[in-house]
Amino acid sequence: MHPAFSVVFFTTATGAGYGLLTLLGLLGGLGFTPADFWLGLVGMGLSLGLIAAGLLSSAGHLGRPERAWRALSQWRSSWLSREGVASVTTFIPACMFGIGWVFLGKSGGWVAVAGLLAAGGAVTTVCATGMIYASLKPIAQWHSRYTLPAYLIFSAMTGGVLANAWLQAFKLGSTAVLSWALLATLAGWGWKLATWRYNDRLEIPTNANTATGLAGGTVRSIEWPHTEENYVLKEMGFRIARKHSAKLRLITQVLAFAVPAILLATVFFLPWPLGAIASVLATVAQLAGMLVERWLFFAEAKHTVTLYYGRE
């Protein structure tokens, strides 16, 4: 698949934003994190800013962005529509929670309820995003048991690392949040390796014979269905060399997982502000690495439609 930057940025930014929103709703709403104006304003600003930026970026990938609202009407059958409905709906309790926690300085009661609803909406939205890709049967690399958990794990990972950096910057470092960020990063690394191993060993049963329905013999393409490259090939016929894929996988492991894990581990032993600096560097490295990982997620996927163009 063609890795459009708008979609790559969308999945990275919203995953981190929703992961952070989940932790904010739980920590702030239940009173584990103090209701401080600047602390809450920065936290909610980071979370909702990443979510809004990601959603706007995804709309830019559409041919007619002004018609994006129409996708919300297909929620009965479309995971893309369900994601849109969930994302819009989540903003309601998130804004209520932000008003109570940030501007009114409250936690517990209705603020806790709003925070829990915002956290639940964030998780639901991430699940819907994952199912957009996991439900696509023509793309075997996505239509597997690894896709949906990956979205949830990566959201928890990037959100946790962001939350740790946010708390460290305000001298409110939490061992529990730091531990969560480190464990989620290690879990994400393990899951990504397992996913790559599965995809590399994947035997796709579909070929030119089964795609055309012509049994017996060997079906081959004499010429393309079109005389020049079209939308289908631009979006779904992207190919990446194996050597480039291996290099980008290594970059992903270093930036998204190894470097953040090492930096987070050192935070346990560093005084402030060194711990805060290490936490911010871990966040920057991980988000950069996740942009590479998301690019690979699209670039390495193969759509069955390319069989009609003579590509096995």
C-alpha positions in Angstrom: 0.0 0.0 0.0 1.1 3.6 -0.7 2.2 5.1 2.7 0.6 8.6 2.4 2.2 10.8 5.1 -1.3 12.2 6.1 -2.4 8.8 7.2 0.9 7.9 8.7 0.8 11.1 10.8 -2.9 10.5 11.7 -2.3 7.0 13.2 0.8 8.1 15.1 -0.7 11.4 16.5 -4.1 10.1 17.4 -2.7 6.9 19.0 -0.5 9.0 21.3 -3.2 11.5 21.9 -5.9 9.0 22.9 -3.3 7.0 25.0 -2.5 10.2 26.9 -6.2 11.1 27.2 -7.0 7.7 28.7 -4.3 8.2 31.4 -5.4 11.8 32.1 -9.0 10.8 32.5 -8.0 8.1 35.0 -5.3 9.9 36.9 -6.9 13.3 37.0 -10.5 12.3 37.4 -9.8 9.9 40.3 -7.5 12.4 42.0 -4.2 10.6 41.6 -2.8 13.7 39.8 -3.5 17.1 41.4 -6.0 19.5 39.8 -3.4 22.2 38.9 -4.3 24.7 36.2 -1.0 24.7 34.2 -0.5 21.0 34.7 -3.9 20.2 33.4 -3.8 22.8 30.6 -0.6 21.4 29.2 -1.7 17.8 29.6 -5.1 18.3 28.0 -3.6 20.6 25.3 -1.1 17.9 24.3 -3.8 15.2 24.2 -6.5 17.0 22.4 -4.0 18.8 20.2 -2.5 15.6 18.9 -6.0 14.1 18.4 -7.3 17.1 16.5 -4.1 17.4 14.4 -4.3 13.7 13.5 -8.0 13.9 12.5 -7.4 17.0 10.4 -4.5 15.2 8.7 -6.6 12.2 7.8 -9.3 14.4 6.3 -6.6 15.9 4.0 -6.0 12.5 2.4 -9.6 12.5 1.1 -10.3 13.5 -2.5 -13.1 15.8 -1.2 -12.3 16.7 2.4 -15.4 18.9 2.7 -17.5 15.8 2.4 -15.8 14.0 5.3 -18.8 14.5 7.5 -20.8 12.1 5.3 -18.7 9.2 6.5 -20.4 9.5 10.0 -23.7 8.2 8.5 -22.4 4.7 7.7 -21.7 3.6 11.2 -23.8 0.5 10.8 -21.5 -1.1 8.3 -18.2 0.8 8.2 -15.4 0.8 10.8 -14.2 4.1 9.4 -17.6 5.6 10.1 -17.6 4.1 13.6 -14.2 5.6 14.3 -15.5 9.0 13.2 -18.5 8.8 15.5 -16.4 7.5 18.4 -13.8 10.3 18.0 -16.4 13.1 17.8 -18.4 11.6 20.7 -15.3 11.3 22.9 -14.7 15.1 22.7 -17.9 15.7 24.7 -16.8 14.0 28.0 -13.2 15.0 27.3 -14.2 18.7 27.2 -16.4 18.3 30.3 -13.5 16.6 32.2 -11.1 19.4 31.0 -13.4 22.1 32.3 -13.8 20.5 35.7 -10.3 19.3 36.2 -8.4 22.2 34.6 -10.6 25.3 35.0 -12.6 24.4 38.1 -9.8 22.5 39.9 -11.9 19.6 40.8 -11.6 15.8 40.8 -13.9 13.0 41.8 -17.7 13.2 41.5 -18.9 14.3 38.0 -15.4 15.1 37.0 -14.3 11.5 37.6 -17.3 10.2 35.6 -16.4 12.5 32.7 -12.8 11.4 32.9 -13.8 7.7 32.9 -16.1 8.3 29.9 -13.3 10.1 28.1 -10.9 7.3 28.8 -13.5 4.7 27.6 -14.2 6.8 24.5 -10.5 7.0 23.7 -10.0 3.2 23.9 -13.1 2.7 21.8 -11.8 5.0 19.1 -8.4 3.3 19.0 -10.2 0.0 18.7 -12.3 1.3 15.8 -9.1 2.6 14.1 -7.5 -0.7 14.4 -10.5 -2.5 13.0 -10.5 -0.4 9.9 -7.3 -2.2 8.9 -7.9 -5.6 10.6 -11.2 -6.0 8.7 -9.7 -5.7 5.2 -9.6 -9.2 3.9 -7.8 -8.3 0.6 -4.7 -7.3 2.7 -3.4 -10.4 4.4 -0.8 -8.6 6.4 -3.5 -6.5 8.1 -6.3 -9.1 8.3 -4.7 -10.9 11.2 -4.9 -11.3 15.0 -1.9 -8.9 15.4 -3.4 -5.7 14.0 -6.0 -4.6 16.6 -3.8 -5.4 19.7 -1.0 -3.5 18.0 -3.1 -0.3 17.9 -4.0 -0.7 21.5 -0.5 -1.5 22.7 1.1 1.3 20.7 -1.5 3.8 22.0 -0.8 2.8 25.6 2.9 2.9 24.9 3.1 6.4 23.3 0.5 7.8 25.6 2.4 6.4 28.6 5.7 7.9 27.5 4.0 11.2 26.9 2.3 11.2 30.3 5.7 10.4 32.0 7.4 13.3 30.2 4.5 15.6 31.1 4.7 14.7 34.8 8.5 14.8 34.9 8.5 18.3 33.4 6.3 19.5 36.3 8.5 17.7 38.9 5.6 15.3 39.6 7.3 12.1 38.4 5.3 9.0 39.2 7.0 5.6 39.6 3.7 4.0 38.5 3.5 6.0 35.3 7.2 5.6 34.5 6.9 1.8 35.0 3.8 1.7 32.8 5.6 3.6 30.0 8.7 1.3 30.2 6.6 -1.9 30.3 4.4 -0.8 27.5 7.4 0.1 25.4 8.9 -3.4 25.9 5.5 -4.9 25.2 5.2 -2.9 22.0 8.7 -4.0 20.9 7.9 -7.7 21.5 4.5 -7.4 19.6 6.1 -5.7 16.6 8.8 -8.4 16.4 6.0 -11.1 16.5 4.0 -9.2 13.9 7.0 -9.0 11.5 7.8 -12.7 12.1 4.2 -13.6 11.3 4.0 -11.5 8.1 7.4 -12.7 6.8 6.2 -16.3 7.1 2.7 -15.6 5.8 1.6 -17.7 2.8 -1.1 -15.9 0.9 -3.4 -18.5 -0.7 -4.6 -16.0 -3.4 -2.9 -16.0 -6.8 -3.8 -15.0 -10.3 -5.8 -18.2 -10.8 -8.0 -17.8 -7.7 -8.3 -14.0 -8.2 -9.7 -14.4 -11.8 -11.6 -17.6 -11.0 -9.9 -19.5 -13.8 -8.9 -22.9 -12.6 -6.3 -25.1 -14.2 -3.1 -24.2 -15.9 -1.3 -20.9 -15.1 -2.9 -17.5 -15.5 -0.5 -14.7 -16.4 -1.0 -11.1 -17.4 -0.3 -10.3 -21.0 -0.8 -6.6 -20.6 -2.1 -4.3 -17.8 -5.8 -3.4 -17.6 -4.8 0.2 -18.2 -2.3 1.9 -20.5 -0.9 4.1 -17.7 -0.6 4.1 -13.9 -4.0 4.8 -12.3 -5.4 5.4 -8.8 -5.4 1.7 -7.9 -1.7 1.3 -8.6 -0.7 4.6 -6.9 -2.6 3.7 -3.7 -2.3 -0.1 -3.6 0.6 -1.1 -5.9 3.4 0.4 -3.9 6.5 -1.8 -3.6 9.5 -1.5 -1.2 12.8 -3.2 -1.7 13.7 -5.8 0.9 17.0 -4.1 1.8 15.2 -0.8 2.5 12.6 -2.7 4.5 15.3 -4.3 6.7 17.0 -0.9 7.2 13.7 0.8 8.2 12.8 -2.0 10.6 16.1 -1.5 12.4 15.5 2.2 12.6 12.1 1.5 14.0 13.5 -0.8 16.7 16.1 1.7 17.7 14.0 4.9 17.8 10.6 3.6 18.8 11.7 0.9 21.3 15.4 0.5 22.3 16.3 4.2 22.9 13.1 5.1 24.8 13.4 1.9 26.9 17.0 2.8 27.9 16.2 6.4 28.6 13.1 5.5 30.7 15.1 3.0 32.7 17.7 5.7 33.6 14.9 8.0 34.8 14.5 5.7 37.8 18.0 6.8 39.0 18.2 10.4 37.7 17.4 13.5 39.8 15.3 16.3 38.4 15.8 17.9 35.9 18.0 15.2 34.3 15.1 12.8 34.6 12.8 15.2 32.9 15.2 15.7 30.0 15.6 12.0 29.5 11.8 11.6 29.5 11.4 14.2 26.9 14.1 12.7 24.7 12.4 9.3 25.1 9.2 10.8 23.9 10.8 12.5 20.8 12.6 9.4 19.8 9.6 7.2 20.2 7.3 9.4 18.2 9.9 9.7 15.4 10.3 5.9 15.5 6.5 5.3 15.3 6.3 7.5 12.2 8.8 5.1 10.6 6.9 2.1 11.9 3.6 3.4 10.6 5.2 4.1 7.2 6.4 0.5 7.1 2.9 -0.8 8.2 1.5 0.6 4.9 4.5 0.1 2.6 4.8 -3.6 3.4 1.1 -4.4 2.9 0.1 -6.1 -0.3 -3.4 -5.7 -1.8 -4.9 -8.6 -3.7 -5.9 -6.3 -6.5 -2.3 -6.1 -7.7 -2.6 -9.6 -9.0 -4.6 -8.2 -11.9 -1.5 -6.2 -12.9 0.8 -9.3 -13.0 2.3 -8.8 -9.5 2.5 -12.0 -7.4 
